[in-house]
């Protein structure tokens, strides 16, 4: 589950990670008040206005029909008002949003951390995530902050450092010192980085997150280390341990069909193909998508109804798949183990009747517990539903209906 920058920073702050202070706003008036509060709180002169959307590249992104960037400096209150008006309610396009962009509903009014001092500020990159190849968490960091990590990896891979954390012993103090040393720090900045990395890893670990990415981590002109940006992806499988984090979800940033699927306890991911598929089990879903491609089609979605599928969940799955105008056929592939095939078949028949006027061909392949009974239910329903027992037979039916 992705969350906004301002939410991520509040989590970090709660674990003792130093952050760029900011206040969220949803109108030009509240933005001006936020700017005044930030100036009083931090002593900053200028403020930074940041669009809050679930996408990176905001600083380089532009509002559609405008030259307004997703991150901008406001030197006075008039600037705050104008930038807020240009962002709020408008669509920001970045390298990660695609051409459609994302609507900006909130902005973050933050302190200006690049204030003048004895030395120039320095930006670093740092992230914490799971390295599945080693089954260990890894801290990835580089002196090349403020840039896309992919660009650094491509052009200067030698500048990227990695520190793996043994799950048996956890993150050690010497590792924090090693990171600070590899970043070329000394003196107070070295000590601040040690504290920063230690607190960051603790936040990542205890929040059950899939990823923490801080880009940039800033060494200020007075040798403080702070998180200027923050991208946090919380593992949805662990949300039952963090009920307060569930409230951070912003459904307006998510695909509407995926939101609807979650409400029906369906695992759904929209794709760009022409054959919708409904399957029980992730592995079988992947195999089904392969079969669709071998049959000359392209999967329009990943939809796993799980092991407790019934008429209600099957109907919900139908509604979600049919909401995609690109779908030209639907393949339902069920292996009856925990779930009985006849129960799924009845769900298909009920959904077909309840939804009505379904214009796309439907192929149902049932195998396992009560598969024959399920096939008979469909064959005797009188509906335009093609049934199959063997996967090869289902693939041939997909090929046949697509060729019409």
Secondary structure, DSSP 8 states (H G I E B T S, - for coil): -B--HHHHHHHHHHTT--B--EEEESSHHHHHHHHHHHHHHH--SSEEEEE--S-S-TTT-EETTS--BSEEEESSHHHHHHHHHHHTTSEEE-TTT-TT-EE---EEEEE------SS--EEEEEEEEEETTTTEEEEEEES-TTS-HHHHHHH-GGGEEEEEE-TTT---HHHHHHHHHHTT--HHHHHHHHHHHHHHHHHHHHTTEEEEEEEEEEE-TTS-EEES--EEEE-GGGGGG-HHHHTT--GGGS-HHHHHHHHTT-EEEE-S-SEEEEESSHHHHHHHHHHHHHTT--B-EEEE--TT--HHHHHHHHHHHHT-TT--EEEEEEEESSS-HHHHHHHHHHHHHHH----SEEEEEEEETTHHHHHHHHHTT-SSEEEESSHHHHHHHHHHHHT-
